[in-house]
Amino acid sequence: MNEYKTLTLQLSPENWASLEAQAKRVNISPEILANQLISCYLPHAKVYMTPHDALKGLCQVRQSSSQTDAVDIIRYSRQELEERGIF
């Protein structure tokens, strides 16, 4: 047996009018429409990282990546271009 919980929402007059109008269009109550909207949205809701978690992730990427010197990359690229006769 499903056990339902009660949730009280405070909506702006604009949001209430929009919810009520849409509910009338599909011939259901605003409460049922709100429940349907929540049921449809939640499975697809994105989980966002906190700034702290994002920085932690960036630190892990930096630690796991090889240390590459920009000067070495430029030197290698220039050498490769000279060997091809382009530079």
SEFIZA-3560 file (N, C-alpha, C; in Angstrom, 3 decimals):
REM SEFIZA-3560
<numar><xx>0.825</xx><yy>-1.173</yy><zz>0.000</zz><atom>N</atom></numar>
<numar><xx>0.000</xx><yy>0.000</yy><zz>0.000</zz><atom>CA</atom></numar>
<numar><xx>0.879</xx><yy>1.250</yy><zz>0.000</zz><atom>C</atom></numar>
<numar><xx>0.606</xx><yy>2.197</yy><zz>-0.896</zz><atom>N</atom></numar>
<numar><xx>1.362</xx><yy>3.440</yy><zz>-0.958</zz><atom>CA</atom></numar>
<numar><xx>0.984</xx><yy>4.363</yy><zz>0.184</zz><atom>C</atom></numar>
<numar><xx>2.006</xx><yy>4.932</yy><zz>0.790</zz><atom>N</atom></numar>
<numar><xx>1.761</xx><yy>5.887</yy><zz>1.857</zz><atom>CA</atom></numar>
<numar><xx>2.108</xx><yy>7.268</yy><zz>1.314</zz><atom>C</atom></numar>
<numar><xx>1.114</xx><yy>8.123</yy><zz>1.224</zz><atom>N</atom></numar>
<numar><xx>1.309</xx><yy>9.452</yy><zz>0.672</zz><atom>CA</atom></numar>
<numar><xx>1.703</xx><yy>10.428</yy><zz>1.762</zz><atom>C</atom></numar>
<numar><xx>2.503</xx><yy>11.405</yy><zz>1.388</zz><atom>N</atom></numar>
<numar><xx>2.921</xx><yy>12.477</yy><zz>2.280</zz><atom>CA</atom></numar>
<numar><xx>2.270</xx><yy>13.765</yy><zz>1.808</zz><atom>C</atom></numar>
<numar><xx>2.078</xx><yy>14.678</yy><zz>2.720</zz><atom>N</atom></numar>
<numar><xx>1.471</xx><yy>15.963</yy><zz>2.390</zz><atom>CA</atom></numar>
<numar><xx>2.559</xx><yy>17.017</yy><zz>2.302</zz><atom>C</atom></numar>
<numar><xx>2.459</xx><yy>17.849</yy><zz>1.285</zz><atom>N</atom></numar>
<numar><xx>3.405</xx><yy>18.935</yy><zz>1.068</zz><atom>CA</atom></numar>
<numar><xx>2.608</xx><yy>20.210</yy><zz>0.836</zz><atom>C</atom></numar>
<numar><xx>2.931</xx><yy>21.239</yy><zz>1.571</zz><atom>N</atom></numar>
<numar><xx>2.263</xx><yy>22.520</yy><zz>1.393</zz><atom>CA</atom></numar>
<numar><xx>3.197</xx><yy>23.438</yy><zz>0.628</zz><atom>C</atom></numar>
<numar><xx>2.720</xx><yy>23.986</yy><zz>-0.483</zz><atom>N</atom></numar>
<numar><xx>3.512</xx><yy>24.895</yy><zz>-1.314</zz><atom>CA</atom></numar>
<numar><xx>2.938</xx><yy>26.295</yy><zz>-1.249</zz><atom>C</atom></numar>
<numar><xx>3.816</xx><yy>27.262</yy><zz>-1.246</zz><atom>N</atom></numar>
<numar><xx>3.390</xx><yy>28.646</yy><zz>-1.374</zz><atom>CA</atom></numar>
<numar><xx>3.791</xx><yy>29.103</yy><zz>-2.766</zz><atom>C</atom></numar>
<numar><xx>2.801</xx><yy>29.379</yy><zz>-3.590</zz><atom>N</atom></numar>
<numar><xx>3.046</xx><yy>29.791</yy><zz>-4.968</zz><atom>CA</atom></numar>
<numar><xx>2.737</xx><yy>31.270</yy><zz>-5.133</zz><atom>C</atom></numar>
<numar><xx>3.472</xx><yy>31.888</yy><zz>-6.029</zz><atom>N</atom></numar>
<numar><xx>3.165</xx><yy>33.277</yy><zz>-6.364</zz><atom>CA</atom></numar>
<numar><xx>1.810</xx><yy>33.293</yy><zz>-7.074</zz><atom>C</atom></numar>
<numar><xx>1.136</xx><yy>34.427</yy><zz>-7.074</zz><atom>N</atom></numar>
<numar><xx>-0.148</xx><yy>34.494</yy><zz>-7.782</zz><atom>CA</atom></numar>
<numar><xx>-0.008</xx><yy>34.113</yy><zz>-9.266</zz><atom>C</atom></numar>
<numar><xx>1.116</xx><yy>34.476</yy><zz>-9.874</zz><atom>N</atom></numar>
<numar><xx>1.341</xx><yy>34.140</yy><zz>-11.289</zz><atom>CA</atom></numar>
<numar><xx>1.475</xx><yy>32.634</yy><zz>-11.483</zz><atom>C</atom></numar>
<numar><xx>2.257</xx><yy>31.996</yy><zz>-10.613</zz><atom>N</atom></numar>
<numar><xx>2.439</xx><yy>30.549</yy><zz>-10.734</zz><atom>CA</atom></numar>
<numar><xx>1.138</xx><yy>29.802</yy><zz>-10.444</zz><atom>C</atom></numar>
<numar><xx>0.381</xx><yy>30.276</yy><zz>-9.460</zz><atom>N</atom></numar>
<numar><xx>-0.905</xx><yy>29.637</yy><zz>-9.159</zz><atom>CA</atom></numar>
<numar><xx>-1.851</xx><yy>29.762</yy><zz>-10.346</zz><atom>C</atom></numar>
<numar><xx>-1.907</xx><yy>30.948</yy><zz>-10.946</zz><atom>N</atom></numar>
<numar><xx>-2.790</xx><yy>31.153</yy><zz>-12.099</zz><atom>CA</atom></numar>
<numar><xx>-2.384</xx><yy>30.245</yy><zz>-13.253</zz><atom>C</atom></numar>
<numar><xx>-1.086</xx><yy>30.104</yy><zz>-13.462</zz><atom>N</atom></numar>
<numar><xx>-0.589</xx><yy>29.245</yy><zz>-14.537</zz><atom>CA</atom></numar>
<numar><xx>-0.921</xx><yy>27.784</yy><zz>-14.259</zz><atom>C</atom></numar>
<numar><xx>-0.703</xx><yy>27.343</yy><zz>-13.029</zz><atom>N</atom></numar>
<numar><xx>-1.016</xx><yy>25.965</yy><zz>-12.648</zz><atom>CA</atom></numar>
<numar><xx>-2.507</xx><yy>25.696</yy><zz>-12.785</zz><atom>C</atom></numar>
<numar><xx>-3.309</xx><yy>26.633</yy><zz>-12.320</zz><atom>N</atom></numar>
<numar><xx>-4.753</xx><yy>26.473</yy><zz>-12.381</zz><atom>CA</atom></numar>
<numar><xx>-5.254</xx><yy>26.440</yy><zz>-13.827</zz><atom>C</atom></numar>
<numar><xx>-4.715</xx><yy>27.314</yy><zz>-14.662</zz><atom>N</atom></numar>
<numar><xx>-5.138</xx><yy>27.356</yy><zz>-16.068</zz><atom>CA</atom></numar>
<numar><xx>-4.777</xx><yy>26.058</yy><zz>-16.786</zz><atom>C</atom></numar>
<numar><xx>-3.558</xx><yy>25.569</yy><zz>-16.547</zz><atom>N</atom></numar>
<numar><xx>-3.139</xx><yy>24.317</yy><zz>-17.188</zz><atom>CA</atom></numar>
<numar><xx>-3.975</xx><yy>23.149</yy><zz>-16.688</zz><atom>C</atom></numar>
<numar><xx>-4.281</xx><yy>23.127</yy><zz>-15.408</zz><atom>N</atom></numar>
<numar><xx>-5.105</xx><yy>22.050</yy><zz>-14.847</zz><atom>CA</atom></numar>
<numar><xx>-6.496</xx><yy>22.043</yy><zz>-15.468</zz><atom>C</atom></numar>
<numar><xx>-7.057</xx><yy>23.239</yy><zz>-15.662</zz><atom>N</atom></numar>
<numar><xx>-8.383</xx><yy>23.328</yy><zz>-16.298</zz><atom>CA</atom></numar>
<numar><xx>-8.336</xx><yy>22.809</yy><zz>-17.729</zz><atom>C</atom></numar>
<numar><xx>-7.218</xx><yy>23.098</yy><zz>-18.434</zz><atom>N</atom></numar>
<numar><xx>-7.079</xx><yy>22.643</yy><zz>-19.831</zz><atom>CA</atom></numar>
<numar><xx>-7.123</xx><yy>21.123</yy><zz>-19.932</zz><atom>C</atom></numar>
<numar><xx>-6.538</xx><yy>20.454</yy><zz>-18.964</zz><atom>N</atom></numar>
<numar><xx>-6.479</xx><yy>18.984</yy><zz>-19.014</zz><atom>CA</atom></numar>
<numar><xx>-7.516</xx><yy>18.341</yy><zz>-18.100</zz><atom>C</atom></numar>
<numar><xx>-8.375</xx><yy>19.170</yy><zz>-17.527</zz><atom>N</atom></numar>
<numar><xx>-9.525</xx><yy>18.711</yy><zz>-16.744</zz><atom>CA</atom></numar>
<numar><xx>-9.134</xx><yy>17.908</yy><zz>-15.499</zz><atom>C</atom></numar>
<numar><xx>-8.134</xx><yy>18.415</yy><zz>-14.766</zz><atom>N</atom></numar>
<numar><xx>-7.763</xx><yy>17.820</yy><zz>-13.475</zz><atom>CA</atom></numar>
<numar><xx>-7.581</xx><yy>18.949</yy><zz>-12.462</zz><atom>C</atom></numar>
<numar><xx>-7.456</xx><yy>18.589</yy><zz>-11.214</zz><atom>N</atom></numar>
<numar><xx>-7.277</xx><yy>19.610</yy><zz>-10.182</zz><atom>CA</atom></numar>
<numar><xx>-5.835</xx><yy>20.122</yy><zz>-10.196</zz><atom>C</atom></numar>
<numar><xx>-5.615</xx><yy>21.341</yy><zz>-9.747</zz><atom>N</atom></numar>
<numar><xx>-4.245</xx><yy>21.866</yy><zz>-9.674</zz><atom>CA</atom></numar>
<numar><xx>-3.334</xx><yy>20.999</yy><zz>-8.796</zz><atom>C</atom></numar>
<numar><xx>-3.885</xx><yy>20.414</yy><zz>-7.739</zz><atom>N</atom></numar>
<numar><xx>-3.084</xx><yy>19.561</yy><zz>-6.857</zz><atom>CA</atom></numar>
<numar><xx>-2.584</xx><yy>18.316</yy><zz>-7.586</zz><atom>C</atom></numar>
<numar><xx>-3.459</xx><yy>17.710</yy><zz>-8.378</zz><atom>N</atom></numar>
<numar><xx>-3.056</xx><yy>16.516</yy><zz>-9.138</zz><atom>CA</atom></numar>
<numar><xx>-2.023</xx><yy>16.890</yy><zz>-10.200</zz><atom>C</atom></numar>
<numar><xx>-2.232</xx><yy>18.030</yy><zz>-10.857</zz><atom>N</atom></numar>
<numar><xx>-1.269</xx><yy>18.472</yy><zz>-11.866</zz><atom>CA</atom></numar>
<numar><xx>0.087</xx><yy>18.755</yy><zz>-11.222</zz><atom>C</atom></numar>
<numar><xx>0.092</xx><yy>19.414</yy><zz>-10.067</zz><atom>N</atom></numar>
<numar><xx>1.362</xx><yy>19.679</yy><zz>-9.375</zz><atom>CA</atom></numar>
<numar><xx>2.071</xx><yy>18.365</yy><zz>-9.051</zz><atom>C</atom></numar>
<numar><xx>1.336</xx><yy>17.369</yy><zz>-8.584</zz><atom>N</atom></numar>
<numar><xx>1.927</xx><yy>16.063</yy><zz>-8.289</zz><atom>CA</atom></numar>
<numar><xx>2.496</xx><yy>15.414</yy><zz>-9.550</zz><atom>C</atom></numar>
<numar><xx>1.765</xx><yy>15.515</yy><zz>-10.657</zz><atom>N</atom></numar>
<numar><xx>2.248</xx><yy>14.953</yy><zz>-11.926</zz><atom>CA</atom></numar>
<numar><xx>3.507</xx><yy>15.665</yy><zz>-12.403</zz><atom>C</atom></numar>
<numar><xx>3.527</xx><yy>16.986</yy><zz>-12.274</zz><atom>N</atom></numar>
<numar><xx>4.708</xx><yy>17.743</yy><zz>-12.688</zz><atom>CA</atom></numar>
<numar><xx>5.932</xx><yy>17.345</yy><zz>-11.870</zz><atom>C</atom></numar>
<numar><xx>5.741</xx><yy>17.204</yy><zz>-10.564</zz><atom>N</atom></numar>
<numar><xx>6.848</xx><yy>16.782</yy><zz>-9.709</zz><atom>CA</atom></numar>
<numar><xx>7.304</xx><yy>15.367</yy><zz>-10.086</zz><atom>C</atom></numar>
<numar><xx>6.363</xx><yy>14.473</yy><zz>-10.302</zz><atom>N</atom></numar>
<numar><xx>6.702</xx><yy>13.085</yy><zz>-10.662</zz><atom>CA</atom></numar>
<numar><xx>7.453</xx><yy>13.005</yy><zz>-11.982</zz><atom>C</atom></numar>
<numar><xx>7.108</xx><yy>13.865</yy><zz>-12.933</zz><atom>N</atom></numar>
<numar><xx>7.777</xx><yy>13.860</yy><zz>-14.236</zz><atom>CA</atom></numar>
<numar><xx>9.149</xx><yy>14.518</yy><zz>-14.165</zz><atom>C</atom></numar>
<numar><xx>9.267</xx><yy>15.563</yy><zz>-13.358</zz><atom>N</atom></numar>
<numar><xx>10.512</xx><yy>16.327</yy><zz>-13.317</zz><atom>CA</atom></numar>
<numar><xx>11.607</xx><yy>15.644</yy><zz>-12.503</zz><atom>C</atom></numar>
<numar><xx>11.275</xx><yy>15.123</yy><zz>-11.343</zz><atom>N</atom></numar>
<numar><xx>12.297</xx><yy>14.610</yy><zz>-10.425</zz><atom>CA</atom></numar>
<numar><xx>13.211</xx><yy>13.539</yy><zz>-11.009</zz><atom>C</atom></numar>
<numar><xx>12.704</xx><yy>12.568</yy><zz>-11.760</zz><atom>N</atom></numar>
<numar><xx>13.633</xx><yy>11.561</yy><zz>-12.301</zz><atom>CA</atom></numar>
<numar><xx>14.667</xx><yy>12.143</yy><zz>-13.262</zz><atom>C</atom></numar>
<numar><xx>14.383</xx><yy>13.304</yy><zz>-13.840</zz><atom>N</atom></numar>
<numar><xx>15.290</xx><yy>13.910</yy><zz>-14.819</zz><atom>CA</atom></numar>
<numar><xx>16.054</xx><yy>15.101</yy><zz>-14.256</zz><atom>C</atom></numar>
<numar><xx>15.855</xx><yy>15.390</yy><zz>-12.986</zz><atom>N</atom></numar>
<numar><xx>16.508</xx><yy>16.546</yy><zz>-12.378</zz><atom>CA</atom></numar>
<numar><xx>18.013</xx><yy>16.327</yy><zz>-12.331</zz><atom>C</atom></numar>
<numar><xx>18.750</xx><yy>17.361</yy><zz>-12.660</zz><atom>N</atom></numar>
<numar><xx>20.204</xx><yy>17.288</yy><zz>-12.635</zz><atom>CA</atom></numar>
<numar><xx>20.696</xx><yy>17.561</yy><zz>-11.225</zz><atom>C</atom></numar>
<numar><xx>21.730</xx><yy>16.854</yy><zz>-10.859</zz><atom>N</atom></numar>
<numar><xx>22.356</xx><yy>17.082</yy><zz>-9.573</zz><atom>CA</atom></numar>
<numar><xx>23.571</xx><yy>17.958</yy><zz>-9.825</zz><atom>C</atom></numar>
<numar><xx>23.560</xx><yy>19.112</yy><zz>-9.214</zz><atom>N</atom></numar>
<numar><xx>24.661</xx><yy>20.047</yy><zz>-9.408</zz><atom>CA</atom></numar>
<numar><xx>25.665</xx><yy>19.922</yy><zz>-8.279</zz><atom>C</atom></numar>
<numar><xx>26.927</xx><yy>20.122</yy><zz>-8.625</zz><atom>N</atom></numar>
<numar><xx>27.983</xx><yy>20.076</yy><zz>-7.627</zz><atom>CA</atom></numar>
<numar><xx>28.046</xx><yy>21.399</yy><zz>-6.877</zz><atom>C</atom></numar>
<numar><xx>28.456</xx><yy>21.314</yy><zz>-5.653</zz><atom>N</atom></numar>
<numar><xx>28.743</xx><yy>22.535</yy><zz>-4.922</zz><atom>CA</atom></numar>
<numar><xx>30.081</xx><yy>23.067</yy><zz>-5.432</zz><atom>C</atom></numar>
<numar><xx>30.359</xx><yy>24.342</yy><zz>-5.265</zz><atom>N</atom></numar>
<numar><xx>31.667</xx><yy>24.865</yy><zz>-5.692</zz><atom>CA</atom></numar>
<numar><xx>32.824</xx><yy>24.114</yy><zz>-5.030</zz><atom>C</atom></numar>
<numar><xx>32.647</xx><yy>23.740</yy><zz>-3.791</zz><atom>N</atom></numar>
<numar><xx>33.705</xx><yy>22.999</yy><zz>-3.086</zz><atom>CA</atom></numar>
<numar><xx>33.964</xx><yy>21.654</yy><zz>-3.758</zz><atom>C</atom></numar>
<numar><xx>32.896</xx><yy>20.937</yy><zz>-4.115</zz><atom>N</atom></numar>
<numar><xx>33.046</xx><yy>19.642</yy><zz>-4.788</zz><atom>CA</atom></numar>
<numar><xx>33.705</xx><yy>19.807</yy><zz>-6.157</zz><atom>C</atom></numar>
<numar><xx>33.345</xx><yy>20.877</yy><zz>-6.870</zz><atom>N</atom></numar>
<numar><xx>33.946</xx><yy>21.126</yy><zz>-8.185</zz><atom>CA</atom></numar>
<numar><xx>35.448</xx><yy>21.371</yy><zz>-8.057</zz><atom>C</atom></numar>
<numar><xx>35.846</xx><yy>22.170</yy><zz>-7.084</zz><atom>N</atom></numar>
<numar><xx>37.277</xx><yy>22.429</yy><zz>-6.879</zz><atom>CA</atom></numar>
<numar><xx>38.017</xx><yy>21.170</yy><zz>-6.460</zz><atom>C</atom></numar>
<numar><xx>37.375</xx><yy>20.356</yy><zz>-5.632</zz><atom>N</atom></numar>
<numar><xx>37.985</xx><yy>19.084</yy><zz>-5.228</zz><atom>CA</atom></numar>
<numar><xx>38.219</xx><yy>18.192</yy><zz>-6.450</zz><atom>C</atom></numar>
<numar><xx>37.217</xx><yy>18.152</yy><zz>-7.347</zz><atom>N</atom></numar>
<numar><xx>37.348</xx><yy>17.359</yy><zz>-8.565</zz><atom>CA</atom></numar>
<numar><xx>38.457</xx><yy>17.864</yy><zz>-9.462</zz><atom>C</atom></numar>
<numar><xx>38.569</xx><yy>19.182</yy><zz>-9.582</zz><atom>N</atom></numar>
<numar><xx>39.637</xx><yy>19.762</yy><zz>-10.403</zz><atom>CA</atom></numar>
<numar><xx>41.010</xx><yy>19.443</yy><zz>-9.829</zz><atom>C</atom></numar>
<numar><xx>41.129</xx><yy>19.466</yy><zz>-8.517</zz><atom>N</atom></numar>
<numar><xx>42.398</xx><yy>19.116</yy><zz>-7.875</zz><atom>CA</atom></numar>
<numar><xx>42.775</xx><yy>17.670</yy><zz>-8.177</zz><atom>C</atom></numar>
<numar><xx>41.789</xx><yy>16.775</yy><zz>-8.151</zz><atom>N</atom></numar>
<numar><xx>42.049</xx><yy>15.367</yy><zz>-8.442</zz><atom>CA</atom></numar>
<numar><xx>42.494</xx><yy>15.184</yy><zz>-9.893</zz><atom>C</atom></numar>
<numar><xx>41.862</xx><yy>15.911</yy><zz>-10.809</zz><atom>N</atom></numar>
<numar><xx>42.256</xx><yy>15.829</yy><zz>-12.220</zz><atom>CA</atom></numar>
<numar><xx>43.685</xx><yy>16.313</yy><zz>-12.386</zz><atom>C</atom></numar>
<numar><xx>43.989</xx><yy>17.432</yy><zz>-11.744</zz><atom>N</atom></numar>
<numar><xx>45.335</xx><yy>18.004</yy><zz>-11.857</zz><atom>CA</atom></numar>
<numar><xx>46.379</xx><yy>17.043</yy><zz>-11.301</zz><atom>C</atom></numar>
<numar><xx>46.085</xx><yy>16.414</yy><zz>-10.171</zz><atom>N</atom></numar>
<numar><xx>47.036</xx><yy>15.492</yy><zz>-9.558</zz><atom>CA</atom></numar>
<numar><xx>47.237</xx><yy>14.234</yy><zz>-10.398</zz><atom>C</atom></numar>
<numar><xx>46.193</xx><yy>13.803</yy><zz>-11.074</zz><atom>N</atom></numar>
<numar><xx>46.299</xx><yy>12.560</yy><zz>-11.850</zz><atom>CA</atom></numar>
<numar><xx>46.860</xx><yy>12.795</yy><zz>-13.248</zz><atom>C</atom></numar>
<numar><xx>46.880</xx><yy>14.037</yy><zz>-13.702</zz><atom>N</atom></numar>
<numar><xx>47.399</xx><yy>14.298</yy><zz>-15.050</zz><atom>CA</atom></numar>
<numar><xx>48.910</xx><yy>14.460</yy><zz>-14.999</zz><atom>C</atom></numar>
<numar><xx>49.546</xx><yy>14.166</yy><zz>-16.131</zz><atom>N</atom></numar>
<numar><xx>50.995</xx><yy>14.276</yy><zz>-16.185</zz><atom>CA</atom></numar>
<numar><xx>51.394</xx><yy>15.754</yy><zz>-16.171</zz><atom>C</atom></numar>
<numar><xx>52.536</xx><yy>16.006</yy><zz>-15.622</zz><atom>N</atom></numar>
<numar><xx>53.046</xx><yy>17.374</yy><zz>-15.582</zz><atom>CA</atom></numar>
<numar><xx>53.645</xx><yy>17.697</yy><zz>-16.939</zz><atom>C</atom></numar>
<numar><xx>53.062</xx><yy>18.638</yy><zz>-17.633</zz><atom>N</atom></numar>
<numar><xx>53.526</xx><yy>19.023</yy><zz>-18.956</zz><atom>CA</atom></numar>
<numar><xx>53.972</xx><yy>20.473</yy><zz>-18.908</zz><atom>C</atom></numar>
<numar><xx>55.155</xx><yy>20.706</yy><zz>-19.401</zz><atom>N</atom></numar>
<numar><xx>55.702</xx><yy>22.060</yy><zz>-19.422</zz><atom>CA</atom></numar>
<numar><xx>55.337</xx><yy>22.713</yy><zz>-20.748</zz><atom>C</atom></numar>
<numar><xx>54.740</xx><yy>23.882</yy><zz>-20.702</zz><atom>N</atom></numar>
<numar><xx>54.321</xx><yy>24.576</yy><zz>-21.918</zz><atom>CA</atom></numar>
<numar><xx>55.519</xx><yy>24.897</yy><zz>-22.805</zz><atom>C</atom></numar>
<numar><xx>56.657</xx><yy>25.228</yy><zz>-22.205</zz><atom>N</atom></numar>
<numar><xx>57.863</xx><yy>25.538</yy><zz>-22.977</zz><atom>CA</atom></numar>
<numar><xx>58.310</xx><yy>24.303</yy><zz>-23.755</zz><atom>C</atom></numar>
<numar><xx>58.255</xx><yy>23.130</yy><zz>-23.143</zz><atom>N</atom></numar>
<numar><xx>58.628</xx><yy>21.894</yy><zz>-23.830</zz><atom>CA</atom></numar>
<numar><xx>57.701</xx><yy>21.626</yy><zz>-25.015</zz><atom>C</atom></numar>
<numar><xx>56.406</xx><yy>21.891</yy><zz>-24.845</zz><atom>N</atom></numar>
<numar><xx>55.445</xx><yy>21.683</yy><zz>-25.936</zz><atom>CA</atom></numar>
<numar><xx>55.768</xx><yy>22.608</yy><zz>-27.104</zz><atom>C</atom></numar>
<numar><xx>56.043</xx><yy>23.865</yy><zz>-26.814</zz><atom>N</atom></numar>
<numar><xx>56.371</xx><yy>24.833</yy><zz>-27.880</zz><atom>CA</atom></numar>
<numar><xx>57.670</xx><yy>24.449</yy><zz>-28.563</zz><atom>C</atom></numar>
<numar><xx>58.675</xx><yy>24.051</yy><zz>-27.773</zz><atom>N</atom></numar>
<numar><xx>59.968</xx><yy>23.647</yy><zz>-28.338</zz><atom>CA</atom></numar>
<numar><xx>59.793</xx><yy>22.442</yy><zz>-29.263</zz><atom>C</atom></numar>
<numar><xx>59.003</xx><yy>21.450</yy><zz>-28.825</zz><atom>N</atom></numar>
<numar><xx>58.756</xx><yy>20.249</yy><zz>-29.625</zz><atom>CA</atom></numar>
<numar><xx>58.012</xx><yy>20.613</yy><zz>-30.910</zz><atom>C</atom></numar>
<numar><xx>57.012</xx><yy>21.470</yy><zz>-30.791</zz><atom>N</atom></numar>
<numar><xx>56.227</xx><yy>21.867</yy><zz>-31.970</zz><atom>CA</atom></numar>
<numar><xx>57.088</xx><yy>22.608</yy><zz>-32.970</zz><atom>C</atom></numar>
<numar><xx>57.939</xx><yy>23.505</yy><zz>-32.478</zz><atom>N</atom></numar>
<numar><xx>58.819</xx><yy>24.263</yy><zz>-33.375</zz><atom>CA</atom></numar>
<numar><xx>59.797</xx><yy>23.327</yy><zz>-34.087</zz><atom>C</atom></numar>
<numar><xx>60.331</xx><yy>22.385</yy><zz>-33.345</zz><atom>N</atom></numar>
<numar><xx>61.270</xx><yy>21.412</yy><zz>-33.933</zz><atom>CA</atom></numar>
<numar><xx>60.573</xx><yy>20.598</yy><zz>-35.020</zz><atom>C</atom></numar>
<numar><xx>59.342</xx><yy>20.181</yy><zz>-34.746</zz><atom>N</atom></numar>
<numar><xx>58.585</xx><yy>19.398</yy><zz>-35.722</zz><atom>CA</atom></numar>
<numar><xx>58.311</xx><yy>20.215</yy><zz>-36.981</zz><atom>C</atom></numar>
<numar><xx>57.960</xx><yy>21.474</yy><zz>-36.812</zz><atom>N</atom></numar>
<numar><xx>57.723</xx><yy>22.349</yy><zz>-37.977</zz><atom>CA</atom></numar>
<numar><xx>59.004</xx><yy>22.560</yy><zz>-38.779</zz><atom>C</atom></numar>
<numar><xx>60.140</xx><yy>22.723</yy><zz>-38.096</zz><atom>N</atom></numar>
<numar><xx>61.422</xx><yy>22.900</yy><zz>-38.798</zz><atom>CA</atom></numar>
<numar><xx>61.797</xx><yy>21.657</yy><zz>-39.587</zz><atom>C</atom></numar>
<numar><xx>61.535</xx><yy>20.483</yy><zz>-39.000</zz><atom>N</atom></numar>
<numar><xx>61.838</xx><yy>19.229</yy><zz>-39.700</zz><atom>CA</atom></numar>
<numar><xx>60.990</xx><yy>19.070</yy><zz>-40.940</zz><atom>C</atom></numar>
<numar><xx>59.778</xx><yy>19.576</yy><zz>-40.913</zz><atom>N</atom></numar>
<numar><xx>58.877</xx><yy>19.501</yy><zz>-42.090</zz><atom>CA</atom></numar>
<numar><xx>59.192</xx><yy>20.608</yy><zz>-43.099</zz><atom>C</atom></numar>
<numar><xx>60.051</xx><yy>21.532</yy><zz>-42.689</zz><atom>N</atom></numar>
<numar><xx>60.397</xx><yy>22.634</yy><zz>-43.586</zz><atom>CA</atom></numar>
<numar><xx>59.323</xx><yy>23.703</yy><zz>-43.638</zz><atom>C</atom></numar>
<numar><xx>58.464</xx><yy>23.739</yy><zz>-42.658</zz><atom>N</atom></numar>
<numar><xx>57.396</xx><yy>24.715</yy><zz>-42.639</zz><atom>CA</atom></numar>
<numar><xx>57.830</xx><yy>25.985</yy><zz>-41.940</zz><atom>C</atom></numar>
<numar><xx>58.777</xx><yy>25.888</yy><zz>-41.034</zz><atom>N</atom></numar>
<numar><xx>59.166</xx><yy>27.054</yy><zz>-40.256</zz><atom>CA</atom></numar>
<numar><xx>60.574</xx><yy>27.437</yy><zz>-40.561</zz><atom>C</atom></numar>
//
